């Protein structure tokens, strides 16, 4: 096993110390567990995007104005 150094913001170091004490484990073990979990939960690079999964649904809603994305009239009051 190799040793690395890591810089953490103060608030994260406080959380790490607190969690390690609560679990009665070393900070190193806790960081390894969290890193392993984060890397394992990442979707595979070849998994389809949300758009690719729903591509066939694009443009299927009837009754909307054709120029919805281009006409500034439809943006009046948006976000207020």
C-alpha positions in Angstrom: 0.0 0.0 0.0 1.3 3.4 -0.9 1.0 6.6 1.1 -0.3 9.8 -0.4 -0.8 13.3 1.1 -4.1 15.1 0.8 -5.1 18.7 1.5 -8.5 19.3 3.0 -10.5 22.4 3.8 -10.8 22.9 7.6 -14.6 22.1 7.7 -14.0 18.8 5.9 -11.2 17.9 8.2 -13.4 18.6 11.2 -16.1 16.3 9.8 -13.5 13.6 9.0 -12.1 13.7 12.5 -15.6 13.6 14.1 -16.8 10.7 11.9 -13.6 8.7 12.5 -13.9 9.1 16.3 -17.6 8.2 16.2 -16.9 5.0 14.2 -13.7 4.3 16.1 -11.7 3.9 13.0 -8.7 5.7 11.5 -9.1 8.7 9.2 -7.2 6.7 6.6 -9.6 3.9 6.7 -12.6 6.2 6.5 -11.1 8.1 3.5 -10.3 4.8 1.7 -13.9 3.5 2.3 -15.4 6.8 1.0 -13.2 6.9 -2.0 -13.9 3.3 -2.9 -17.6 3.8 -2.6 -17.5 7.0 -4.8 -15.5 5.3 -7.5 -17.7 2.2 -7.5 -21.0 4.2 -7.7 -19.9 6.2 -10.8 -21.8 5.1 -13.9 -19.7 3.4 -16.5 -18.4 5.7 -19.3 -20.4 3.9 -21.9 -23.7 4.2 -20.1 -26.4 6.2 -22.1 -27.1 9.8 -21.1 -30.5 11.0 -19.9 -31.1 12.6 -23.3 -30.2 9.3 -25.1 -32.7 7.4 -23.0 -35.5 9.9 -23.7 -34.6 10.9 -27.3 -37.7 9.3 -28.7 -39.9 11.4 -26.5 -38.6 14.8 -27.9 -41.3 16.7 -29.8 -44.1 14.3 -28.8 -46.2 16.8 -26.8 -49.0 18.2 -28.8 -50.5 21.7 -28.7 -47.4 23.7 -27.8 -46.4 26.7 -29.8 -43.9 25.9 -32.6 -41.7 28.8 -31.7 -41.5 28.3 -27.9 -37.7 28.2 -27.8 -37.2 31.3 -30.0 -40.1 33.7 -29.2 -39.2 36.0 -26.3 -42.9 36.5 -25.6 -43.0 33.2 -23.8 -40.2 34.3 -21.4 -42.1 37.3 -20.0 -42.4 36.9 -16.3 -40.2 33.8 -16.2 -38.4 33.5 -12.9 -40.5 36.1 -11.0 
